Amino acid sequence: MKKTIIMAAATALAVVGCSKNQTQPLPLVEDRTPIVFGATAGVDVTPSKANITVDDDVTETIAVYAFKGGVIVPTTQTSADEAKVGDNLEFTYDATSVYSQATPTLYWPSSGSADAMNFASYFPRQTTGIEADYKLTVDFADQTEGPDYAFAWVKEENVARPAPVAAVELEYAYKTAKFTLQVKKADGDELFGTADGLGLSTEVTTKGIESIKLYSIETATGTQGLKQDYVLNLLTGSVGTGSELANSSAKAIEFKPTAVAKDDIAETLGYVTSTGYLVPVTAANTTDVVVEIVYNDGTEAQTYKGKITKTANLNSGIEAGKHYKFVATLMSSGITFTGSLVDWEEVDMGSTPIELQ
C-alpha cells in the first residue's frame, strides 16, 4: 500500500509543537519545547504541487534549516551563519508515522521571548553536494540509476512560538522539471521488438532498447538549451545552472529505461518507459532537443534520433514544476512523437510529429 504525503500548496507538512496526535502539548523541559514536523497522509494530491509517495518499506526525508532572530530567512552566507540554529536537519517519514523531531533536537525559543523562527526546507534531503554558501549542486547528466531529483523547496518566515502550540503550514514548490518518454512499436511493424511489443536489450534477450539520451541543438547565437549542472540556492529557492549539453550524445542526459510487459487484459503491447529530471531553462535559452534511442535488433545496435522542437513543445522554456511526457513510436519509416504536460501541471500540448535527424 502507498500513502501520499502532501508537501505543497495542498500540503499538510507543518511545524508543530505537539505530540503525534496533535491533541496533547509536549512536556516542557526547562521551558524548552521541541519543534516537531508532522504530516498528513492519505490526502489526494493536487496537480502541480510537490508530493511524496511512500511505500511501506521506504523511509523518506526532508531537510530543514532554522534561523533565529530577524523576520526573514537570511539571504547571504554571512547572515545565515550568524543566525543559524539548525543546519540541514533530517526529519524522516515512513509509511506508519509522521515526521519526527530532528537529532539534535530543535527547540522553540523560550516562552515570552520576542525571537521568531525562520525556516527554509527542501526535499529529498541530500548529504553531499551542499557548499558552504548554502547551495546544492547536482550533476543531472547520468540518471541511469533512476535517482530522485524531484527537488522541492519552501521557506516560512517570522514564525513565533505558538501559544497554545499550533500548526504552521509549509507550502513546497518543485524546483526541477520532470521528463518521461514512453517508447513503443507501431502496431503491425515487424522491424522492432516482437509480437509481444518492445522491451530492453539484456544479456539474455539482446533484442530491445539499450539506452535513451537527450541533448540540445546549439543555435547560431550559441544558445545550448539543456544544462548538466543543477544549482539550488537553499536560502532563496532560486535555481542556477552550470555546464551545457549540446550537439553530442557524449554530452547528454541519459535516463534509466524500464520495460513494461504486454498487458492482455488492457490489450496493450509491451513498451519501454524512462523518467528523469531536467534543469529549468528560460524560454530565451531553450533550443530544440534531440532524443537519441539506441535499439539492438539482435545483431547490432542502431541509433535512432528524433527532435523535440522548441516551437511546438518548448516555446515557454523548460519550466520548474512541469512534467513533460512524450510517447515515441518506432516505425520502419522513422520515429513519431506525441507530447503532453501532466501530473505536476497539466497542459495539453496536443500531437506533434518529431523531425528526424
Phi, psi and omega per residue, in radians:
M1 nan 2.574 3.096
K2 -2.027 2.579 3.023
K3 -2.110 2.517 3.137
T4 -1.913 2.234 3.083
I5 -1.796 2.084 -3.135
I6 -1.288 2.188 -3.041
M7 -2.181 0.474 -3.066
A8 -2.592 -2.649 -3.012
A9 -1.037 -0.479 2.986
A10 -1.537 0.070 -2.935
T11 -1.248 2.660 3.086
A12 -2.147 0.579 2.966
L13 -1.406 2.239 -3.005
A14 -2.410 2.590 2.999
V15 -1.553 2.038 -3.063
V16 -2.298 2.841 3.070
G17 -2.195 0.672 -3.113
C18 -2.254 3.053 -3.096
S19 -1.308 3.122 -3.033
K20 -0.991 -0.668 -3.138
N21 -1.486 -0.048 3.033
Q22 1.039 0.537 3.087
T23 -2.089 -0.434 -3.131
Q24 -1.958 2.344 3.122
P25 -1.187 2.620 3.045
L26 -1.221 2.544 3.106
P27 -1.167 2.457 3.115
L28 -1.483 2.380 3.057
V29 -2.110 1.860 -3.060
E30 0.917 0.785 3.113
D31 1.076 0.519 3.139
R32 -2.008 2.106 3.140
T33 -1.994 2.122 3.138
P34 -1.103 2.529 2.992
I35 -1.559 2.073 -3.085
V36 -2.014 2.380 3.072
F37 -1.721 2.220 3.138
G38 -2.113 2.929 -3.130
A39 -2.575 2.681 3.060
T40 -1.747 2.291 -3.121
A41 -1.845 2.763 3.035
G42 1.293 0.440 3.131
V43 -1.769 2.479 -3.140
D44 -1.058 2.449 -3.135
V45 -1.454 2.341 3.044
T46 -1.583 2.241 -3.140
P47 -0.954 2.554 3.111
S48 1.329 0.072 3.119
K49 -1.905 2.507 -3.051
A50 -1.209 2.378 -3.139
N51 -2.602 2.841 3.046
I52 -2.228 2.359 3.002
T53 -1.887 2.207 -2.980
V54 -2.078 2.223 3.011
D55 -1.350 2.808 -3.088
D56 -1.020 -0.544 -3.059
D57 -1.787 0.287 -3.084
V58 -2.027 2.422 3.040
T59 -1.907 2.246 3.100
E60 -1.906 2.708 -3.110
T61 -2.321 2.593 2.911
I62 -2.036 2.846 3.109
A63 -2.113 2.468 -3.097
V64 -2.261 2.315 2.928
Y65 -1.880 2.299 -3.114
A66 -2.133 2.416 -3.113
F67 -2.319 2.436 -3.138
K68 -2.007 2.513 -3.109
G69 1.583 2.476 -3.082
G70 1.391 3.112 -3.069
V71 -2.112 0.083 3.121
I72 -2.370 2.799 2.979
V73 -1.199 2.234 -3.138
P74 -0.973 2.600 -3.083
T75 -1.955 -0.064 3.114
T76 -2.181 2.769 -3.129
Q77 -1.066 -0.741 -3.097
T78 -1.098 -0.862 -3.123
S79 -1.189 -0.588 3.110
A80 -1.191 -0.734 3.131
D81 -1.082 -0.627 -3.108
E82 -1.267 -0.564 -3.037
A83 -1.753 -0.150 -2.979
K84 -1.221 2.284 3.027
V85 -2.160 -0.096 3.088
G86 -2.561 2.178 -2.986
D87 -2.108 1.846 3.109
N88 0.907 0.713 -3.106
L89 -1.129 2.425 -3.096
E90 -1.689 2.158 3.018
F91 -2.045 2.181 -3.011
T92 -1.863 2.690 3.078
Y93 -2.390 2.359 2.895
D94 -2.140 3.138 -2.992
A95 -1.257 -0.060 -3.079
T96 -2.007 -0.025 -3.045
S97 -2.576 2.909 3.042
V98 -1.474 3.054 3.033
Y99 -1.076 2.491 -3.123
S100 -1.711 3.039 3.012
Q101 -1.351 2.724 -3.031
A102 -1.418 2.881 2.973
T103 -2.105 2.084 0.029
P104 -1.224 2.772 -3.080
T105 -1.143 2.427 3.070
L106 -1.785 2.257 -3.049
Y107 -1.995 2.633 2.930
W108 -1.199 2.662 2.978
P109 -1.012 2.726 -3.114
S110 -1.033 2.656 -3.138
S111 -1.049 2.437 -3.106
G112 1.534 -0.173 -3.139
S113 -1.278 2.524 3.122
A114 -1.479 -0.149 -3.119
D115 -1.198 2.339 3.012
A116 -1.864 2.879 3.122
M117 -1.903 2.555 3.056
N118 -2.167 2.324 -3.050
F119 -2.149 2.433 2.911
A120 -2.190 2.340 -3.046
S121 -2.483 2.629 3.073
Y122 -2.557 2.838 2.984
F123 -2.612 2.748 -0.124
P124 -1.245 2.544 -3.092
R125 -1.141 2.442 3.119
Q126 -2.032 2.590 3.099
T127 -1.907 -0.150 3.088
T128 -2.263 2.847 3.066
G129 1.483 0.051 3.139
I130 -1.712 2.113 -3.106
E131 -1.566 2.944 -3.122
A132 -1.117 -0.358 -3.129
D133 -1.579 0.318 3.072
Y134 1.143 0.640 3.069
K135 -2.068 2.311 3.095
L136 -1.705 2.139 3.140
T137 -2.034 2.216 -3.115
V138 -2.325 2.359 3.077
D139 -1.474 2.017 -3.083
F140 -1.551 -0.032 -2.994
A141 -1.152 -0.834 -3.076
D142 -1.752 1.788 3.098
Q143 -2.059 0.519 -3.071
T144 -1.253 -0.272 3.093
E145 -1.684 0.077 3.107
G146 1.208 0.820 -3.115
P147 -1.185 2.719 3.090
D148 -1.610 1.698 3.104
Y149 -1.881 0.468 3.113
A150 -1.423 1.128 -3.062
F151 -1.226 2.322 3.077
A152 -2.266 2.637 -3.006
W153 -2.482 2.674 3.079
V154 -2.739 2.730 2.952
K155 -2.333 2.619 3.063
E156 -2.363 2.142 -2.948
E157 -2.034 2.684 3.045
N158 0.959 0.872 -3.132
V159 -1.643 1.898 3.120
A160 -1.391 2.690 3.077
R161 -1.046 2.104 -3.088
P162 -1.154 2.497 3.065
A163 -2.493 1.799 -0.035
P164 -1.252 2.972 -3.105
V165 -1.022 2.342 -3.124
A166 -2.547 2.872 -3.100
A167 -1.448 2.585 3.022
V168 -2.206 2.075 -3.077
E169 -1.282 2.489 2.977
L170 -1.974 2.147 -3.050
E171 -1.902 1.799 -3.062
Y172 -1.391 2.720 3.011
A173 -2.329 2.412 3.083
Y174 -1.128 2.512 3.138
K175 -2.098 0.232 3.011
T176 -2.307 2.933 3.002
A177 -1.854 2.615 -3.113
K178 -1.948 2.500 -3.097
F179 -2.332 2.216 3.081
T180 -2.217 2.291 3.076
L181 -2.126 2.129 3.034
Q182 -1.804 2.150 -3.113
V183 -1.905 2.178 -3.137
K184 -2.356 2.897 3.058
K185 -1.694 2.669 3.106
A186 -1.251 2.511 3.097
D187 -0.990 2.237 3.085
G188 1.447 -0.101 3.133
D189 -1.420 2.129 -3.075
E190 -1.663 -0.038 -3.104
L191 -1.281 -0.578 -3.057
F192 -1.989 2.505 3.006
G193 1.151 -2.648 -3.117
T194 -2.279 -2.994 3.099
A195 -1.156 -0.361 3.127
D196 -1.564 -0.048 3.117
G197 2.048 -2.621 -3.053
L198 -1.971 2.437 3.133
G199 -2.389 -2.846 3.142
L200 -1.693 2.635 3.000
S201 -1.442 2.112 -3.125
T202 -2.267 3.108 3.092
E203 -1.141 -0.533 -3.132
V204 -1.450 -0.827 -3.138
T205 -2.051 1.740 -3.043
T206 -1.171 -0.624 -3.030
K207 -1.262 2.102 3.123
G208 2.672 -3.032 -3.126
I209 -1.291 2.301 3.080
E210 -1.701 -0.753 -3.082
S211 -2.738 2.775 3.082
I212 -2.338 2.180 -3.104
K213 -2.315 2.750 3.032
L214 -2.243 2.450 2.938
Y215 -2.680 2.859 -3.032
S216 -1.610 2.872 3.010
I217 -1.885 2.016 -3.113
E218 -1.186 2.397 -3.141
T219 -1.547 3.024 -3.141
A220 -1.098 -0.458 -3.132
T221 -1.566 0.026 3.075
G222 1.648 -0.016 3.106
T223 -1.191 2.299 -2.996
Q224 -2.096 0.008 2.963
G225 1.249 -1.935 -3.015
L226 -0.996 2.493 -3.120
K227 -2.017 2.572 3.137
Q228 -1.547 -0.752 -3.034
D229 -1.715 2.224 3.095
Y230 -1.800 2.257 -3.129
V231 -2.252 1.969 3.130
L232 -1.872 2.095 3.049
N233 -1.347 1.968 -3.032
L234 -1.330 -0.164 3.083
L235 -1.609 -0.633 -3.032
T236 -1.948 -0.304 -3.097
G237 1.405 0.039 3.134
S238 -1.337 2.660 -3.100
V239 -1.999 2.228 3.066
G240 -1.939 3.034 -3.101
T241 -2.361 2.881 3.094
G242 -2.242 -2.158 -3.031
S243 -1.043 2.599 -3.133
E244 -1.774 2.758 -3.103
L245 -2.119 1.765 -3.031
A246 -2.541 2.546 2.907
N247 1.140 0.184 -3.121
S248 -2.748 2.330 3.075
S249 -1.226 -0.239 3.066
A250 -1.285 -0.352 3.064
K251 -2.098 1.470 -3.016
A252 -2.528 2.914 2.971
I253 -1.642 2.130 3.139
E254 -1.934 2.200 -3.112
F255 -1.741 2.878 3.098
K256 -1.535 2.040 3.089
P257 -1.436 2.510 3.130
T258 -2.318 2.329 -3.134
A259 -1.505 2.411 3.034
V260 -2.039 2.097 -3.005
A261 -1.232 2.833 3.060
K262 -1.018 2.412 3.141
D263 -2.060 1.818 -3.090
D264 -1.186 -0.590 -3.133
I265 -1.167 -0.805 3.133
A266 -1.410 -0.150 -3.136
E267 1.040 0.810 3.086
T268 -2.117 2.456 3.079
L269 -1.371 2.830 3.097
G270 -1.130 2.600 3.120
Y271 -2.568 3.020 3.125
V272 -2.054 2.319 3.122
T273 -2.151 2.660 -3.112
S274 -2.590 2.225 -3.123
T275 -2.192 2.412 3.087
G276 -2.674 -2.944 -3.044
Y277 -2.238 2.573 -3.102
L278 -2.123 2.576 3.022
V279 -1.281 2.253 3.099
P280 -1.016 2.447 3.139
V281 -2.362 2.396 3.140
T282 -1.155 2.805 3.131
A283 -1.038 -0.684 -3.113
A284 -1.124 -0.503 -3.085
N285 -1.790 0.074 3.136
T286 -1.539 2.429 3.098
T287 -2.229 3.124 3.033
D288 -1.067 2.598 -3.093
V289 -2.086 2.312 3.081
V290 -1.590 2.281 2.967
V291 -1.784 2.104 -3.121
E292 -1.943 2.055 -3.133
I293 -1.995 2.137 3.080
V294 -1.734 2.087 -3.109
Y295 -2.071 2.295 3.095
N296 -1.770 2.130 -3.082
D297 -1.526 0.168 -3.110
G298 1.754 -0.279 3.105
T299 -2.024 -0.766 3.136
E300 -2.683 2.778 3.112
A301 -1.461 2.376 3.119
Q302 -2.217 2.480 -3.087
T303 -1.782 2.261 3.086
Y304 -2.080 2.374 -3.110
K305 -2.205 2.445 3.023
G306 -2.327 2.817 -3.076
K307 -2.086 2.200 2.972
I308 -1.604 1.964 -3.029
T309 -1.454 2.533 3.094
K310 -1.083 -0.763 -3.061
T311 -1.055 -0.760 -3.053
A312 -1.468 -0.567 -2.954
N313 -2.173 -0.450 -2.992
L314 -2.234 0.572 -3.046
N315 -1.144 -0.421 3.119
S316 -1.669 0.148 -3.102
G317 1.582 -3.002 3.039
I318 -1.799 1.860 -2.911
E319 -1.767 2.399 3.072
A320 -1.064 2.478 3.104
G321 1.494 0.018 3.124
K322 -1.929 2.541 3.115
H323 -1.922 1.942 -3.141
Y324 -1.602 1.988 -3.035
K325 -2.094 2.139 -3.103
F326 -2.183 2.627 3.014
V327 -2.031 2.122 3.118
A328 -1.840 2.233 3.112
T329 -1.910 2.045 3.094
L330 -1.462 2.228 -3.140
M331 -2.384 2.849 3.120
S332 -1.013 -0.536 -3.099
S333 -1.548 -0.046 3.126
G334 2.397 -2.729 -3.117
I335 -2.060 2.344 2.968
T336 -2.078 2.644 -3.110
F337 -2.220 2.536 2.858
T338 -2.138 2.643 -3.043
G339 -2.483 2.711 3.071
S340 -2.764 2.845 3.021
L341 -1.875 2.196 -3.037
V342 -2.386 3.012 2.966
D343 1.184 -1.296 -3.062
W344 -1.259 -0.801 3.057
E345 -2.601 1.963 -2.992
E346 -1.482 2.084 3.087
V347 -2.402 2.186 -3.098
D348 -1.375 2.052 3.132
M349 -1.737 -0.062 3.123
G350 1.274 -2.796 -3.118
S351 -1.957 2.188 -3.087
T352 -2.315 2.092 3.085
P353 -1.196 2.610 3.130
I354 -1.766 2.257 3.137
E355 -1.238 2.229 -3.114
L356 -1.284 2.576 3.120
Q357 -1.648 nan nan
